[in-house]
């Protein structure tokens, strides 16, 4: 095998609560996370060097990129004296709270595991991924999950009830460290009940799930676009609307495609990056060898 292609999905936070602070300064979270059918497309070719290309993207292709970090971590763990040429066709907005960088890292780990027939287990891949970023283990697992701690405690859930997501990304992104720093100062009056959201998923009840959807980081977000985007989504029949992750993307949940399309059309009058997506099962996966 000389090359593989991997699809790595973006994620949305259906709930996000901050439930504590660890001694090392990291925040304990309680979240329901969901992958959606918006994919990074990653091509990996065997090589003796380590190279990264990001055609059409402004994301730096340097050693700080999660894809490079993932490759280095994989080769260190396996002891393989090898390399890889990585090409990523990005589709997930940057600094959106949708884990595009984590998806890239997960895609590289899954792809290298197949490319070099390393036969690492999902547990091993997740352990490697956790050294790269908090969202990487979930990007590997994918689907619907309750995620706690700093992203290291994951419980796979049944599939999300059938729905449509309309996602809107404003022009400016948000820094995750800055978002949590603002939370530490401002706090939040919003604290979703992720346990109730989990039960709604188990009951296959979209409306009960939507009633629990909120994000404890949204009140301290610096984005001026949250409220206007949510207003448009709500006006067009969203069952719930909220910011994902630390922002800046905002999404609405719809129970029919017609309403979702109308909401997306209204948002496109102001915003360039608007997506109509569905929940998907699973995380990064090889689609071609």
Secondary structure, DSSP 8 states (H G I E B T S, - for coil): --EEEEEEEEEEEEEEEEEEE-TTS-EEEEEEEEEEEEEEEEEEEEESSEEEE-TT--S--STTSHHHHHHHHHHHHH----EEEEEEE--S-TTSSS-HHHHHHHHHHHHHHHHTT----HHHHHHHHHTT-TTHHHHHH-SEEEEEETTTEEEE-S---S-EEEEEE-SS---HHHHHHHHHHH--S----HHHHHHHHHTT-HHHHHHH--BTTGGG---SSHHHHHHHHHHTT-SEEEE-TTSS-EEEEESSHHHHHHHHHHHTTT-SEEEEE-B-SSSSEEEE-
